[in-house]
Amino acid sequence: MDGVVVARTLHILAVVIWIGGVSMATTVVIAAIRRGDLGSDRLKAFQTIERRFVWQARAAVILVGLTGLYMTAELDLWDRFRMAEFWWMHAMVCLWLLFVFILFVAEPFILHRRFHRWATTAPDVAFAWLHRVHWILLALALITVFGAAAGSHGWLLF
Ligand code: HEM
């Protein structure tokens, strides 16, 4: 079995789990929490769901990074980072770095405590902000997936 085929399959599988979770959180979970559909304690509802998903997201992000780097090295694709038509390669790496920062640095060391305090004192504003940030991350992720799926099969868009 070709190692690149295995890496590509795992890459896509992990992207599906990770970005699918972001989509579900944004369009369903946080929207329901904001409306109070999951109980009046919105912070508890959010943390119950987030606590379980965050580890899936962390594992998926690691797998996406390792398989992505493996494919780049095996196929010797480094030159693409000097060409604008491969903007989706830059987008994949930038999005990945952004999520590594959020999941491994910002969330455990900064956001966890700050958001807890904010959501306790001003829940409406805190959850509106959280929702907006998720929409932005989801939009960036969807553009990246679209560009990468199209670009890696020859449709360069620009
Ligand atoms: C360190 C980060 C990443 C690296 C180095 C990387 C690298 C790669 C490489 C080398 C390919 C194969 C390109 C080709 O065959 O021409 C690929 C495909 C792909 N990547 Fe990434 N990637 C990374 C992160 C991401 C992220 C964050 C996403 C999505 C949000 C993503 C989504 C995809 C998709 C959808 C494909 C197309 C698979 C296909 O249709 O065959 N990647 N990636």
Boltz pocket constraint, residues with backbone or C-beta under 6 A from the ligand:
constraints:
  - pocket:
      binder: B
      contacts: [[A, 8], [A, 11], [A, 12], [A, 15], [A, 19], [A, 64], [A, 65], [A, 67], [A, 68], [A, 69], [A, 71], [A, 72], [A, 77], [A, 89], [A, 91], [A, 92], [A, 93], [A, 95], [A, 96], [A, 141], [A, 144], [A, 145], [A, 146], [A, 148], [A, 149], [A, 151], [A, 152], [A, 153]]
      max_distance: 6.0
